[in-house]
Amino acid sequence: MELDAEFWAVVALVIFLAVAVYLRVPGLLTRTLDAQIKKIEDDLAEAARLRAEAQALLESYASKRNQAEAEAKGIVTAAREEADRLAKEAATALEQLIQRRTKAVEEKIAQAEQQAVAEVRSRSADVAVEAARVLLTNQMATKGEALITQAIQDVAAKLN
């Protein structure tokens, strides 16, 4: 029987496998693979937990965003209503101010008119008095002695 290379390769393989079994390499490999599987399972579980947390956070933030948008719309609506109300109040206040100013101007005009009428009357009275004085002075100059004589005669007639 001739021992060829194939025979020695099979013998070497059997010896290698026997040494590997003796040193418990398959158990070691199994434990290492089991540890790797456990680590991968833990990582997957952690990833699933983190994904669930992220989904919950996403939903929470989406809800908060929707609330914030609704609140912002409410604020904008309230601001528009407030602006409209303030514009109406300003228009009303302006109209009242215009009415008060118009009334004040009308009162000033009426007062100025009354003052002008009073001044015209006063001036007319002054002119009439001056005209009467001038007229009496002229009459006294021309008919003064006749009037004085007549007045003395009237007084003498009444005293008798």
KOLDREN-574678 format. One line per 2 residues: number of its first residue (from 1); their letters; for each residue z, y, x of C-alpha. Coordinates in nm, 4 decimals. Each point is the difference from the previous one (the first is absolute). Example, Ala and Ser with C-alpha at 12.3 -4.5 7.8 and 13.67 -1.06 7.14 Angstrom:
2
1	AS	0.7800/-0.4500/1.2300 | -0.0660/0.3440/0.1370 $
***
This chain:
160
1	ME	0.0000/0.0000/0.0000 | -0.1010/0.3154/0.1329 $
3	LD	0.2066/0.3082/-0.0494 | -0.2231/0.2833/-0.0749 $
5	AE	0.0648/0.3665/-0.0711 | 0.0195/-0.0471/-0.3706 $
7	FW	0.2863/-0.2454/0.0339 | 0.1949/0.2395/0.2207 $
9	AV	-0.0680/0.2847/-0.2384 | 0.1423/-0.2054/-0.2914 $
11	VA	0.3039/-0.1021/0.2120 | 0.0609/0.3621/0.0965 $
13	LV	-0.0261/0.1042/-0.3629 | 0.2508/-0.2661/-0.1121 $
15	IF	0.2417/0.1003/0.2781 | -0.0408/0.3670/-0.0932 $
17	LA	0.0668/-0.0755/-0.3668 | 0.3039/-0.2180/0.0909 $
19	VA	0.1447/0.2763/0.2175 | -0.0681/0.2551/-0.2715 $
21	VY	0.1810/-0.2185/-0.2604 | 0.2842/-0.0702/0.2460 $
23	LR	0.0486/0.3719/0.0637 | -0.0178/0.0634/-0.3741 $
25	VP	-0.2941/0.2352/0.0272 | -0.1192/-0.0767/-0.3561 $
27	GL	0.3407/0.1044/-0.1407 | -0.0045/0.3081/0.2149 $
29	LT	-0.3505/0.0776/-0.1202 | 0.1076/-0.0643/-0.3589 $
31	RT	0.3041/0.2288/0.0364 | -0.2111/0.2696/0.1626 $
33	LD	-0.2630/-0.0274/-0.2717 | 0.2710/-0.0055/-0.2693 $
35	AQ	0.1555/0.3127/0.1557 | -0.3414/0.1686/0.0039 $
37	IK	-0.0588/-0.1037/-0.3629 | 0.3464/0.1289/-0.0979 $
39	KI	-0.0657/0.3287/0.1824 | -0.3389/0.0378/-0.1748 $
41	ED	0.1587/-0.0825/-0.3375 | 0.2757/0.2583/0.0654 $
43	DL	-0.2612/0.2545/0.1031 | -0.1997/-0.0734/-0.3158 $
45	AE	0.3132/0.0292/-0.2147 | 0.0891/0.3275/0.1738 $
47	AA	-0.3549/0.1239/-0.0506 | 0.0164/-0.0958/-0.3688 $
49	RL	0.3364/0.1779/-0.0345 | -0.1333/0.3076/0.1793 $
51	RA	-0.3118/-0.0092/-0.2163 | 0.2161/-0.0141/-0.3140 $
53	EA	0.2100/0.2913/0.1315 | -0.3141/0.1956/0.0818 $
55	QA	-0.1404/-0.0729/-0.3461 | 0.3278/0.1140/-0.1594 $
57	LL	-0.0041/0.3165/0.2142 | -0.3625/0.0604/-0.0908 $
59	ES	0.0789/-0.0338/-0.3697 | 0.3062/0.2220/0.0427 $
61	YA	-0.2026/0.2671/0.1783 | -0.2787/-0.0277/-0.2568 $
63	SK	0.2585/0.0495/-0.2753 | 0.1540/0.2932/0.1863 $
65	RN	-0.3461/0.1481/0.0549 | -0.0790/-0.0322/-0.3707 $
67	QA	0.3325/0.1645/-0.0849 | -0.0661/0.2760/0.2514 $
69	EA	-0.3492/0.0565/-0.1429 | 0.1422/0.0139/-0.3521 $
71	EA	0.2698/0.2397/0.1177 | -0.2593/0.2133/0.1799 $
73	KG	-0.2108/0.0121/-0.3163 | 0.3097/0.1040/-0.1930 $
75	IV	0.0777/0.2700/0.2543 | -0.3586/0.1288/-0.0124 $
77	TA	0.0058/-0.0004/-0.3802 | 0.3359/0.1797/-0.0039 $
79	AR	-0.1275/0.2527/0.2553 | -0.3109/0.0673/-0.2080 $
81	EE	0.2092/0.0437/-0.3138 | 0.2375/0.2315/0.1876 $
83	AD	-0.2951/0.1997/0.1357 | -0.1479/0.0296/-0.3492 $
85	RL	0.3365/0.1080/-0.1401 | 0.0476/0.2553/0.2775 $
87	AK	-0.3538/0.1322/-0.0549 | 0.0691/0.0410/-0.3720 $
89	EA	0.3329/0.1704/0.0742 | -0.1703/0.2297/0.2500 $
91	AT	-0.2708/0.0865/-0.2533 | 0.2637/0.0710/-0.2650 $
93	AL	0.2048/0.2082/0.2429 | -0.3115/0.1927/0.1050 $
95	EQ	-0.0924/0.0643/-0.3615 | 0.3535/0.1229/-0.0750 $
97	LI	-0.0087/0.2214/0.3095 | -0.3323/0.1477/-0.1101 $
99	QR	0.1399/0.0633/-0.3484 | 0.3122/0.1677/0.1420 $
101	RT	-0.2050/0.2147/0.2363 | -0.2432/0.0925/-0.2780 $
103	KA	0.2887/0.0958/-0.2262 | 0.1611/0.2050/0.2800 $
105	VE	-0.3293/0.1800/0.0666 | -0.0488/0.0655/-0.3714 $
107	EK	0.3541/0.1396/-0.0199 | -0.0670/0.2238/0.3008 $
109	IA	-0.3236/0.1204/-0.1594 | 0.1825/0.0732/-0.3292 $
111	QA	0.2770/0.1793/0.1873 | -0.2536/0.2037/0.1992 $
113	EQ	-0.1815/0.0826/-0.3257 | 0.3245/0.1164/-0.1645 $
115	QA	0.0854/0.2032/0.3077 | -0.3479/0.1577/-0.0019 $
117	VA	0.0339/0.0843/-0.3729 | 0.3442/0.1522/0.0662 $
119	EV	-0.1378/0.2022/0.2897 | -0.2932/0.1200/-0.2143 $
121	RS	0.2405/0.1012/-0.2783 | 0.2289/0.1726/0.2469 $
123	RS	-0.2915/0.1756/0.1606 | -0.1391/0.0933/-0.3434 $
125	AD	0.3369/0.1459/-0.0991 | 0.0150/0.1948/0.3269 $
127	VA	-0.3548/0.1275/-0.0560 | 0.0846/0.0947/-0.3633 $
129	VE	0.3149/0.1835/0.1090 | -0.1913/0.1790/0.2724 $
131	AA	-0.2790/0.0883/-0.2458 | 0.2582/0.1298/-0.2494 $
133	RV	0.1687/0.2028/0.2735 | -0.3329/0.1460/0.1083 $
135	LL	-0.0936/0.0686/-0.3627 | 0.3362/0.1633/-0.0771 $
137	TN	-0.0180/0.2018/0.3181 | -0.3460/0.1240/-0.0953 $
139	QM	0.1096/0.0766/-0.3566 | 0.3107/0.1746/0.1213 $
141	AT	-0.2054/0.2100/0.2308 | -0.2373/0.1087/-0.2753 $
143	KG	0.2163/-0.0040/-0.3124 | 0.3450/0.0039/0.1567 $
145	EA	0.1157/0.3392/-0.1197 | -0.1232/-0.0572/-0.3525 $
147	LI	0.1799/-0.3325/-0.0183 | 0.3230/0.1486/0.1367 $
149	TQ	-0.0180/0.2859/-0.2530 | -0.0654/-0.2458/-0.2800 $
151	AI	0.2916/-0.2213/0.1144 | 0.2353/0.3009/0.0072 $
153	QD	-0.1069/0.1010/-0.3493 | 0.0552/-0.3547/-0.1239 $
155	VA	0.3497/-0.0105/0.1493 | 0.0846/0.3442/-0.1430 $
157	AK	-0.1251/-0.1071/-0.3447 | 0.2090/-0.3100/0.0067 $
159	LN	0.3112/0.1838/0.1146 | -0.0198/0.2542/-0.2784 $
***
